[in-house]
Amino acid sequence: MDNNIVKHGFKLSKIKLPSVSKLNTYLFLDKQRYKCRHCNKTFTCITNEVNYSCFISNNTK
């Protein structure tokens, strides 16, 4: 079996969370990156905490 999708490092995302005691709160999230050997495109793992291509958490909006 030939695996065309391989791990390709991480992408660090700084995600804004709701304020705690009037202080800004951030989550530094390492998202796994992948690469397709067939077409050489890369893509990043998704999470339920933020929408695609967004850096503000869903519960902050």
PDB file of N, H, CA, C and O in Angstrom:
ATOM      1  N   MET A   1       0.844  -1.186   0.000  1.00  0.00           N
ATOM      2  CA  MET A   1       0.000   0.000   0.000  1.00  0.00           C
ATOM      3  C   MET A   1       0.886   1.245   0.000  1.00  0.00           C
ATOM      4  O   MET A   1       1.770   1.382   0.845  1.00  0.00           O
ATOM      5  N   ASP A   2       0.651   2.132  -0.929  1.00  0.00           N
ATOM      6  H   ASP A   2      -0.068   2.020  -1.616  1.00  0.00           H
ATOM      7  CA  ASP A   2       1.448   3.348  -1.070  1.00  0.00           C
ATOM      8  C   ASP A   2       0.716   4.506  -0.398  1.00  0.00           C
ATOM      9  O   ASP A   2      -0.407   4.833  -0.781  1.00  0.00           O
ATOM     10  N   ASN A   3       1.342   5.126   0.597  1.00  0.00           N
ATOM     11  H   ASN A   3       2.255   4.860   0.908  1.00  0.00           H
ATOM     12  CA  ASN A   3       0.728   6.256   1.303  1.00  0.00           C
ATOM     13  C   ASN A   3       1.123   7.552   0.621  1.00  0.00           C
ATOM     14  O   ASN A   3       2.295   7.928   0.631  1.00  0.00           O
ATOM     15  N   ASN A   4       0.156   8.240   0.028  1.00  0.00           N
ATOM     16  H   ASN A   4      -0.797   7.935   0.020  1.00  0.00           H
ATOM     17  CA  ASN A   4       0.434   9.504  -0.651  1.00  0.00           C
ATOM     18  C   ASN A   4       0.386  10.691   0.295  1.00  0.00           C
ATOM     19  O   ASN A   4       0.964  11.734  -0.011  1.00  0.00           O
ATOM     20  N   ILE A   5      -0.287  10.568   1.442  1.00  0.00           N
ATOM     21  H   ILE A   5      -0.757   9.721   1.692  1.00  0.00           H
ATOM     22  CA  ILE A   5      -0.389  11.658   2.414  1.00  0.00           C
ATOM     23  C   ILE A   5       0.614  11.393   3.532  1.00  0.00           C
ATOM     24  O   ILE A   5       0.577  10.344   4.174  1.00  0.00           O
ATOM     25  N   VAL A   6       1.517  12.361   3.761  1.00  0.00           N
ATOM     26  H   VAL A   6       1.547  13.214   3.239  1.00  0.00           H
ATOM     27  CA  VAL A   6       2.535  12.214   4.801  1.00  0.00           C
ATOM     28  C   VAL A   6       2.524  13.445   5.703  1.00  0.00           C
ATOM     29  O   VAL A   6       2.125  14.532   5.284  1.00  0.00           O
ATOM     30  N   LYS A   7       2.967  13.260   6.944  1.00  0.00           N
ATOM     31  H   LYS A   7       3.291  12.377   7.284  1.00  0.00           H
ATOM     32  CA  LYS A   7       3.087  14.387   7.867  1.00  0.00           C
ATOM     33  C   LYS A   7       4.150  15.343   7.347  1.00  0.00           C
ATOM     34  O   LYS A   7       5.168  14.922   6.797  1.00  0.00           O
ATOM     35  N   HIS A   8       3.897  16.647   7.532  1.00  0.00           N
ATOM     36  H   HIS A   8       3.071  16.989   7.979  1.00  0.00           H
ATOM     37  CA  HIS A   8       4.781  17.667   6.952  1.00  0.00           C
ATOM     38  C   HIS A   8       5.017  18.804   7.945  1.00  0.00           C
ATOM     39  O   HIS A   8       4.995  19.974   7.564  1.00  0.00           O
ATOM     40  N   GLY A   9       5.242  18.467   9.212  1.00  0.00           N
ATOM     41  H   GLY A   9       5.260  17.517   9.522  1.00  0.00           H
ATOM     42  CA  GLY A   9       5.537  19.479  10.215  1.00  0.00           C
ATOM     43  C   GLY A   9       4.295  20.016  10.896  1.00  0.00           C
ATOM     44  O   GLY A   9       3.225  19.410  10.841  1.00  0.00           O
ATOM     45  N   PHE A  10       4.454  21.173  11.546  1.00  0.00           N
ATOM     46  H   PHE A  10       5.323  21.666  11.591  1.00  0.00           H
ATOM     47  CA  PHE A  10       3.377  21.802  12.298  1.00  0.00           C
ATOM     48  C   PHE A  10       3.250  23.261  11.905  1.00  0.00           C
ATOM     49  O   PHE A  10       4.191  23.862  11.387  1.00  0.00           O
ATOM     50  N   LYS A  11       2.070  23.828  12.156  1.00  0.00           N
ATOM     51  H   LYS A  11       1.305  23.340  12.576  1.00  0.00           H
ATOM     52  CA  LYS A  11       1.825  25.260  11.961  1.00  0.00           C
ATOM     53  C   LYS A  11       1.335  25.810  13.291  1.00  0.00           C
ATOM     54  O   LYS A  11       0.332  25.338  13.827  1.00  0.00           O
ATOM     55  N   LEU A  12       2.029  26.798  13.822  1.00  0.00           N
ATOM     56  H   LEU A  12       2.843  27.181  13.386  1.00  0.00           H
ATOM     57  CA  LEU A  12       1.652  27.401  15.093  1.00  0.00           C
ATOM     58  C   LEU A  12       0.592  28.465  14.856  1.00  0.00           C
ATOM     59  O   LEU A  12       0.778  29.366  14.038  1.00  0.00           O
ATOM     60  N   SER A  13      -0.521  28.358  15.574  1.00  0.00           N
ATOM     61  H   SER A  13      -0.672  27.626  16.238  1.00  0.00           H
ATOM     62  CA  SER A  13      -1.602  29.335  15.475  1.00  0.00           C
ATOM     63  C   SER A  13      -1.804  29.987  16.832  1.00  0.00           C
ATOM     64  O   SER A  13      -1.864  29.303  17.854  1.00  0.00           O
ATOM     65  N   LYS A  14      -1.909  31.314  16.843  1.00  0.00           N
ATOM     66  H   LYS A  14      -1.861  31.870  16.013  1.00  0.00           H
ATOM     67  CA  LYS A  14      -2.193  32.071  18.060  1.00  0.00           C
ATOM     68  C   LYS A  14      -3.678  32.413  18.025  1.00  0.00           C
ATOM     69  O   LYS A  14      -4.100  33.257  17.234  1.00  0.00           O
ATOM     70  N   ILE A  15      -4.479  31.762  18.879  1.00  0.00           N
ATOM     71  H   ILE A  15      -4.136  31.077  19.521  1.00  0.00           H
ATOM     72  CA  ILE A  15      -5.930  31.887  18.852  1.00  0.00           C
ATOM     73  C   ILE A  15      -6.393  32.697  20.049  1.00  0.00           C
ATOM     74  O   ILE A  15      -6.046  32.393  21.190  1.00  0.00           O
ATOM     75  N   LYS A  16      -7.183  33.732  19.779  1.00  0.00           N
ATOM     76  H   LYS A  16      -7.465  33.979  18.852  1.00  0.00           H
ATOM     77  CA  LYS A  16      -7.704  34.585  20.847  1.00  0.00           C
ATOM     78  C   LYS A  16      -8.884  33.902  21.512  1.00  0.00           C
ATOM     79  O   LYS A  16      -9.830  33.482  20.845  1.00  0.00           O
ATOM     80  N   LEU A  17      -8.821  33.794  22.844  1.00  0.00           N
ATOM     81  H   LEU A  17      -8.053  34.135  23.386  1.00  0.00           H
ATOM     82  CA  LEU A  17      -9.881  33.205  23.651  1.00  0.00           C
ATOM     83  C   LEU A  17     -10.590  34.308  24.429  1.00  0.00           C
ATOM     84  O   LEU A  17     -10.118  35.445  24.439  1.00  0.00           O
ATOM     85  N   PRO A  18     -11.716  34.000  25.083  1.00  0.00           N
ATOM     86  CA  PRO A  18     -12.381  35.012  25.914  1.00  0.00           C
ATOM     87  C   PRO A  18     -11.445  35.512  27.019  1.00  0.00           C
ATOM     88  O   PRO A  18     -10.612  34.760  27.526  1.00  0.00           O
ATOM     89  N   SER A  19     -11.589  36.773  27.378  1.00  0.00           N
ATOM     90  H   SER A  19     -12.265  37.384  26.966  1.00  0.00           H
ATOM     91  CA  SER A  19     -10.741  37.381  28.408  1.00  0.00           C
ATOM     92  C   SER A  19     -10.988  36.734  29.764  1.00  0.00           C
ATOM     93  O   SER A  19     -12.104  36.323  30.082  1.00  0.00           O
ATOM     94  N   VAL A  20      -9.919  36.653  30.558  1.00  0.00           N
ATOM     95  H   VAL A  20      -9.013  36.987  30.300  1.00  0.00           H
ATOM     96  CA  VAL A  20      -9.998  36.127  31.912  1.00  0.00           C
ATOM     97  C   VAL A  20      -9.523  37.228  32.842  1.00  0.00           C
ATOM     98  O   VAL A  20      -8.391  37.695  32.719  1.00  0.00           O
ATOM     99  N   SER A  21     -10.375  37.650  33.776  1.00  0.00           N
ATOM    100  H   SER A  21     -11.294  37.270  33.876  1.00  0.00           H
ATOM    101  CA  SER A  21     -10.054  38.730  34.722  1.00  0.00           C
ATOM    102  C   SER A  21      -9.565  39.970  33.988  1.00  0.00           C
ATOM    103  O   SER A  21      -8.602  40.608  34.411  1.00  0.00           O
ATOM    104  N   LYS A  22     -10.225  40.309  32.893  1.00  0.00           N
ATOM    105  H   LYS A  22     -11.008  39.791  32.549  1.00  0.00           H
ATOM    106  CA  LYS A  22      -9.929  41.476  32.061  1.00  0.00           C
ATOM    107  C   LYS A  22      -8.551  41.422  31.397  1.00  0.00           C
ATOM    108  O   LYS A  22      -8.021  42.451  30.979  1.00  0.00           O
ATOM    109  N   LEU A  23      -7.986  40.250  31.303  1.00  0.00           N
ATOM    110  H   LEU A  23      -8.416  39.414  31.642  1.00  0.00           H
ATOM    111  CA  LEU A  23      -6.703  40.068  30.625  1.00  0.00           C
ATOM    112  C   LEU A  23      -6.933  39.311  29.322  1.00  0.00           C
ATOM    113  O   LEU A  23      -7.745  38.388  29.269  1.00  0.00           O
ATOM    114  N   ASN A  24      -6.217  39.703  28.275  1.00  0.00           N
ATOM    115  H   ASN A  24      -5.557  40.453  28.318  1.00  0.00           H
ATOM    116  CA  ASN A  24      -6.309  38.979  27.013  1.00  0.00           C
ATOM    117  C   ASN A  24      -5.770  37.562  27.200  1.00  0.00           C
ATOM    118  O   ASN A  24      -4.762  37.351  27.873  1.00  0.00           O
ATOM    119  N   THR A  25      -6.454  36.607  26.597  1.00  0.00           N
ATOM    120  H   THR A  25      -7.273  36.779  26.049  1.00  0.00           H
ATOM    121  CA  THR A  25      -6.073  35.207  26.721  1.00  0.00           C
ATOM    122  C   THR A  25      -5.878  34.620  25.335  1.00  0.00           C
ATOM    123  O   THR A  25      -6.702  34.827  24.444  1.00  0.00           O
ATOM    124  N   TYR A  26      -4.785  33.887  25.152  1.00  0.00           N
ATOM    125  H   TYR A  26      -4.115  33.718  25.875  1.00  0.00           H
ATOM    126  CA  TYR A  26      -4.471  33.288  23.856  1.00  0.00           C
ATOM    127  C   TYR A  26      -4.140  31.813  24.028  1.00  0.00           C
ATOM    128  O   TYR A  26      -3.597  31.394  25.050  1.00  0.00           O
ATOM    129  N   LEU A  27      -4.477  31.047  23.017  1.00  0.00           N
ATOM    130  H   LEU A  27      -4.918  31.387  22.187  1.00  0.00           H
ATOM    131  CA  LEU A  27      -4.112  29.640  22.950  1.00  0.00           C
ATOM    132  C   LEU A  27      -3.118  29.481  21.808  1.00  0.00           C
ATOM    133  O   LEU A  27      -3.414  29.841  20.669  1.00  0.00           O
ATOM    134  N   PHE A  28      -1.948  28.945  22.107  1.00  0.00           N
ATOM    135  H   PHE A  28      -1.707  28.652  23.033  1.00  0.00           H
ATOM    136  CA  PHE A  28      -0.954  28.667  21.076  1.00  0.00           C
ATOM    137  C   PHE A  28      -1.125  27.204  20.681  1.00  0.00           C
ATOM    138  O   PHE A  28      -0.780  26.296  21.437  1.00  0.00           O
ATOM    139  N   LEU A  29      -1.660  26.996  19.488  1.00  0.00           N
ATOM    140  H   LEU A  29      -1.940  27.734  18.873  1.00  0.00           H
ATOM    141  CA  LEU A  29      -2.045  25.667  19.032  1.00  0.00           C
ATOM    142  C   LEU A  29      -1.152  25.221  17.877  1.00  0.00           C
ATOM    143  O   LEU A  29      -1.064  25.901  16.854  1.00  0.00           O
ATOM    144  N   ASP A  30      -0.495  24.081  18.045  1.00  0.00           N
ATOM    145  H   ASP A  30      -0.567  23.529  18.876  1.00  0.00           H
ATOM    146  CA  ASP A  30       0.296  23.483  16.964  1.00  0.00           C
ATOM    147  C   ASP A  30      -0.621  22.587  16.145  1.00  0.00           C
ATOM    148  O   ASP A  30      -1.078  21.551  16.627  1.00  0.00           O
ATOM    149  N   LYS A  31      -0.890  22.986  14.907  1.00  0.00           N
ATOM    150  H   LYS A  31      -0.518  23.828  14.516  1.00  0.00           H
ATOM    151  CA  LYS A  31      -1.730  22.186  14.022  1.00  0.00           C
ATOM    152  C   LYS A  31      -0.832  21.324  13.140  1.00  0.00           C
ATOM    153  O   LYS A  31       0.151  21.807  12.578  1.00  0.00           O
ATOM    154  N   GLN A  32      -1.181  20.044  13.026  1.00  0.00           N
ATOM    155  H   GLN A  32      -1.980  19.651  13.483  1.00  0.00           H
ATOM    156  CA  GLN A  32      -0.412  19.130  12.175  1.00  0.00           C
ATOM    157  C   GLN A  32      -0.608  19.500  10.715  1.00  0.00           C
ATOM    158  O   GLN A  32      -1.735  19.736  10.278  1.00  0.00           O
ATOM    159  N   ARG A  33       0.482  19.553   9.957  1.00  0.00           N
ATOM    160  H   ARG A  33       1.397  19.361  10.312  1.00  0.00           H
ATOM    161  CA  ARG A  33       0.420  19.806   8.513  1.00  0.00           C
ATOM    162  C   ARG A  33       0.678  18.501   7.778  1.00  0.00           C
ATOM    163  O   ARG A  33       1.411  17.637   8.258  1.00  0.00           O
ATOM    164  N   TYR A  34       0.066  18.370   6.608  1.00  0.00           N
ATOM    165  H   TYR A  34      -0.530  19.072   6.217  1.00  0.00           H
ATOM    166  CA  TYR A  34       0.216  17.173   5.781  1.00  0.00           C
ATOM    167  C   TYR A  34       0.582  17.574   4.363  1.00  0.00           C
ATOM    168  O   TYR A  34       0.318  18.697   3.933  1.00  0.00           O
ATOM    169  N   LYS A  35       1.193  16.642   3.644  1.00  0.00           N
ATOM    170  H   LYS A  35       1.407  15.730   3.993  1.00  0.00           H
ATOM    171  CA  LYS A  35       1.572  16.888   2.251  1.00  0.00           C
ATOM    172  C   LYS A  35       1.174  15.683   1.409  1.00  0.00           C
ATOM    173  O   LYS A  35       1.376  14.534   1.804  1.00  0.00           O
ATOM    174  N   CYS A  36       0.610  15.967   0.251  1.00  0.00           N
ATOM    175  H   CYS A  36       0.447  16.900  -0.070  1.00  0.00           H
ATOM    176  CA  CYS A  36       0.262  14.925  -0.704  1.00  0.00           C
ATOM    177  C   CYS A  36       1.462  14.705  -1.623  1.00  0.00           C
ATOM    178  O   CYS A  36       1.918  15.637  -2.286  1.00  0.00           O
ATOM    179  N   ARG A  37       1.964  13.495  -1.662  1.00  0.00           N
ATOM    180  H   ARG A  37       1.594  12.738  -1.123  1.00  0.00           H
ATOM    181  CA  ARG A  37       3.118  13.193  -2.521  1.00  0.00           C
ATOM    182  C   ARG A  37       2.736  13.183  -3.995  1.00  0.00           C
ATOM    183  O   ARG A  37       3.580  13.385  -4.868  1.00  0.00           O
ATOM    184  N   HIS A  38       1.475  12.950  -4.256  1.00  0.00           N
ATOM    185  H   HIS A  38       0.790  12.787  -3.547  1.00  0.00           H
ATOM    186  CA  HIS A  38       1.016  12.868  -5.647  1.00  0.00           C
ATOM    187  C   HIS A  38       0.986  14.250  -6.316  1.00  0.00           C
ATOM    188  O   HIS A  38       1.485  14.410  -7.430  1.00  0.00           O
ATOM    189  N   CYS A  39       0.393  15.257  -5.628  1.00  0.00           N
ATOM    190  H   CYS A  39      -0.012  15.127  -4.723  1.00  0.00           H
ATOM    191  CA  CYS A  39       0.246  16.588  -6.242  1.00  0.00           C
ATOM    192  C   CYS A  39       1.113  17.659  -5.571  1.00  0.00           C
ATOM    193  O   CYS A  39       1.111  18.808  -6.013  1.00  0.00           O
ATOM    194  N   ASN A  40       1.853  17.307  -4.512  1.00  0.00           N
ATOM    195  H   ASN A  40       1.855  16.374  -4.152  1.00  0.00           H
ATOM    196  CA  ASN A  40       2.735  18.220  -3.767  1.00  0.00           C
ATOM    197  C   ASN A  40       2.005  19.360  -3.075  1.00  0.00           C
ATOM    198  O   ASN A  40       2.630  20.367  -2.745  1.00  0.00           O
ATOM    199  N   LYS A  41       0.696  19.235  -2.842  1.00  0.00           N
ATOM    200  H   LYS A  41       0.188  18.416  -3.110  1.00  0.00           H
ATOM    201  CA  LYS A  41      -0.041  20.256  -2.093  1.00  0.00           C
ATOM    202  C   LYS A  41       0.030  19.940  -0.608  1.00  0.00           C
ATOM    203  O   LYS A  41       0.101  18.779  -0.206  1.00  0.00           O
ATOM    204  N   THR A  42       0.008  21.011   0.212  1.00  0.00           N
ATOM    205  H   THR A  42      -0.049  21.954  -0.114  1.00  0.00           H
ATOM    206  CA  THR A  42      -0.003  20.842   1.657  1.00  0.00           C
ATOM    207  C   THR A  42      -1.330  21.330   2.205  1.00  0.00           C
ATOM    208  O   THR A  42      -1.993  22.180   1.610  1.00  0.00           O
ATOM    209  N   PHE A  43      -1.708  20.777   3.353  1.00  0.00           N
ATOM    210  H   PHE A  43      -1.170  20.086   3.836  1.00  0.00           H
ATOM    211  CA  PHE A  43      -2.922  21.219   4.029  1.00  0.00           C
ATOM    212  C   PHE A  43      -2.745  21.013   5.521  1.00  0.00           C
ATOM    213  O   PHE A  43      -1.880  20.258   5.965  1.00  0.00           O
ATOM    214  N   THR A  44      -3.589  21.704   6.291  1.00  0.00           N
ATOM    215  H   THR A  44      -4.292  22.317   5.931  1.00  0.00           H
ATOM    216  CA  THR A  44      -3.479  21.716   7.738  1.00  0.00           C
ATOM    217  C   THR A  44      -4.699  21.061   8.355  1.00  0.00           C
ATOM    218  O   THR A  44      -5.810  21.163   7.834  1.00  0.00           O
ATOM    219  N   CYS A  45      -4.477  20.397   9.457  1.00  0.00           N
ATOM    220  H   CYS A  45      -3.575  20.314   9.880  1.00  0.00           H
ATOM    221  CA  CYS A  45      -5.547  19.763  10.213  1.00  0.00           C
ATOM    222  C   CYS A  45      -6.540  20.834  10.689  1.00  0.00           C
ATOM    223  O   CYS A  45      -6.137  21.959  10.983  1.00  0.00           O
ATOM    224  N   ILE A  46      -7.826  20.494  10.765  1.00  0.00           N
ATOM    225  H   ILE A  46      -8.153  19.580  10.526  1.00  0.00           H
ATOM    226  CA  ILE A  46      -8.829  21.457  11.228  1.00  0.00           C
ATOM    227  C   ILE A  46      -9.190  21.165  12.684  1.00  0.00           C
ATOM    228  O   ILE A  46      -8.935  20.071  13.187  1.00  0.00           O
ATOM    229  N   THR A  47      -9.784  22.148  13.354  1.00  0.00           N
ATOM    230  H   THR A  47      -9.992  23.037  12.946  1.00  0.00           H
ATOM    231  CA  THR A  47     -10.201  22.010  14.739  1.00  0.00           C
ATOM    232  C   THR A  47     -11.576  22.633  14.922  1.00  0.00           C
ATOM    233  O   THR A  47     -11.980  23.499  14.146  1.00  0.00           O
ATOM    234  N   ASN A  48     -12.293  22.193  15.947  1.00  0.00           N
ATOM    235  H   ASN A  48     -11.965  21.490  16.578  1.00  0.00           H
ATOM    236  CA  ASN A  48     -13.615  22.742  16.250  1.00  0.00           C
ATOM    237  C   ASN A  48     -13.535  24.063  17.007  1.00  0.00           C
ATOM    238  O   ASN A  48     -14.540  24.761  17.139  1.00  0.00           O
ATOM    239  N   GLU A  49     -12.366  24.409  17.499  1.00  0.00           N
ATOM    240  H   GLU A  49     -11.549  23.841  17.392  1.00  0.00           H
ATOM    241  CA  GLU A  49     -12.208  25.625  18.300  1.00  0.00           C
ATOM    242  C   GLU A  49     -12.304  26.897  17.468  1.00  0.00           C
ATOM    243  O   GLU A  49     -12.775  27.922  17.960  1.00  0.00           O
ATOM    244  N   VAL A  50     -11.862  26.846  16.213  1.00  0.00           N
ATOM    245  H   VAL A  50     -11.479  26.013  15.813  1.00  0.00           H
ATOM    246  CA  VAL A  50     -11.876  28.022  15.338  1.00  0.00           C
ATOM    247  C   VAL A  50     -12.377  27.619  13.958  1.00  0.00           C
ATOM    248  O   VAL A  50     -12.260  26.459  13.563  1.00  0.00           O
ATOM    249  N   ASN A  51     -12.934  28.574  13.231  1.00  0.00           N
ATOM    250  H   ASN A  51     -13.029  29.516  13.552  1.00  0.00           H
ATOM    251  CA  ASN A  51     -13.339  28.337  11.851  1.00  0.00           C
ATOM    252  C   ASN A  51     -12.105  28.315  10.957  1.00  0.00           C
ATOM    253  O   ASN A  51     -11.030  28.767  11.352  1.00  0.00           O
ATOM    254  N   TYR A  52     -12.271  27.788   9.761  1.00  0.00           N
ATOM    255  H   TYR A  52     -13.144  27.420   9.441  1.00  0.00           H
ATOM    256  CA  TYR A  52     -11.176  27.704   8.801  1.00  0.00           C
ATOM    257  C   TYR A  52     -10.612  29.092   8.515  1.00  0.00           C
ATOM    258  O   TYR A  52     -11.373  30.022   8.246  1.00  0.00           O
ATOM    259  N   SER A  53      -9.307  29.242   8.568  1.00  0.00           N
ATOM    260  H   SER A  53      -8.689  28.487   8.786  1.00  0.00           H
ATOM    261  CA  SER A  53      -8.598  30.485   8.258  1.00  0.00           C
ATOM    262  C   SER A  53      -8.987  31.632   9.187  1.00  0.00           C
ATOM    263  O   SER A  53      -9.054  32.783   8.755  1.00  0.00           O
ATOM    264  N   CYS A  54      -9.242  31.328  10.459  1.00  0.00           N
ATOM    265  H   CYS A  54      -9.188  30.393  10.810  1.00  0.00           H
ATOM    266  CA  CYS A  54      -9.638  32.340  11.441  1.00  0.00           C
ATOM    267  C   CYS A  54      -8.775  32.160  12.688  1.00  0.00           C
ATOM    268  O   CYS A  54      -8.348  31.047  12.997  1.00  0.00           O
ATOM    269  N   PHE A  55      -8.519  33.259  13.406  1.00  0.00           N
ATOM    270  H   PHE A  55      -8.865  34.163  13.155  1.00  0.00           H
ATOM    271  CA  PHE A  55      -7.693  33.198  14.603  1.00  0.00           C
ATOM    272  C   PHE A  55      -8.432  33.685  15.846  1.00  0.00           C
ATOM    273  O   PHE A  55      -7.803  33.997  16.857  1.00  0.00           O
ATOM    274  N   ILE A  56      -9.768  33.753  15.781  1.00  0.00           N
ATOM    275  H   ILE A  56     -10.279  33.500  14.959  1.00  0.00           H
ATOM    276  CA  ILE A  56     -10.599  34.098  16.935  1.00  0.00           C
ATOM    277  C   ILE A  56     -11.451  32.877  17.245  1.00  0.00           C
ATOM    278  O   ILE A  56     -12.147  32.371  16.365  1.00  0.00           O
ATOM    279  N   SER A  57     -11.406  32.397  18.487  1.00  0.00           N
ATOM    280  H   SER A  57     -10.841  32.809  19.202  1.00  0.00           H
ATOM    281  CA  SER A  57     -12.131  31.178  18.832  1.00  0.00           C
ATOM    282  C   SER A  57     -13.634  31.380  18.666  1.00  0.00           C
ATOM    283  O   SER A  57     -14.136  32.500  18.765  1.00  0.00           O
ATOM    284  N   ASN A  58     -14.340  30.292  18.413  1.00  0.00           N
ATOM    285  H   ASN A  58     -13.933  29.382  18.332  1.00  0.00           H
ATOM    286  CA  ASN A  58     -15.781  30.361  18.188  1.00  0.00           C
ATOM    287  C   ASN A  58     -16.535  30.844  19.421  1.00  0.00           C
ATOM    288  O   ASN A  58     -17.546  31.531  19.279  1.00  0.00           O
ATOM    289  N   ASN A  59     -16.077  30.510  20.628  1.00  0.00           N
ATOM    290  H   ASN A  59     -15.255  29.952  20.743  1.00  0.00           H
ATOM    291  CA  ASN A  59     -16.783  30.969  21.825  1.00  0.00           C
ATOM    292  C   ASN A  59     -16.470  32.423  22.166  1.00  0.00           C
ATOM    293  O   ASN A  59     -17.114  32.983  23.053  1.00  0.00           O
ATOM    294  N   THR A  60     -15.506  33.053  21.497  1.00  0.00           N
ATOM    295  H   THR A  60     -14.983  32.598  20.776  1.00  0.00           H
ATOM    296  CA  THR A  60     -15.230  34.481  21.686  1.00  0.00           C
ATOM    297  C   THR A  60     -16.139  35.327  20.807  1.00  0.00           C
ATOM    298  O   THR A  60     -16.491  36.447  21.176  1.00  0.00           O
ATOM    299  N   LYS A  61     -16.519  34.804  19.656  1.00  0.00           N
ATOM    300  H   LYS A  61     -16.233  33.894  19.356  1.00  0.00           H
ATOM    301  CA  LYS A  61     -17.349  35.556  18.704  1.00  0.00           C
ATOM    302  C   LYS A  61     -18.724  35.824  19.265  1.00  0.00           C
ATOM    303  O   LYS A  61     -19.553  36.445  18.598  1.00  0.00           O
TER     304      LYS A  61
END
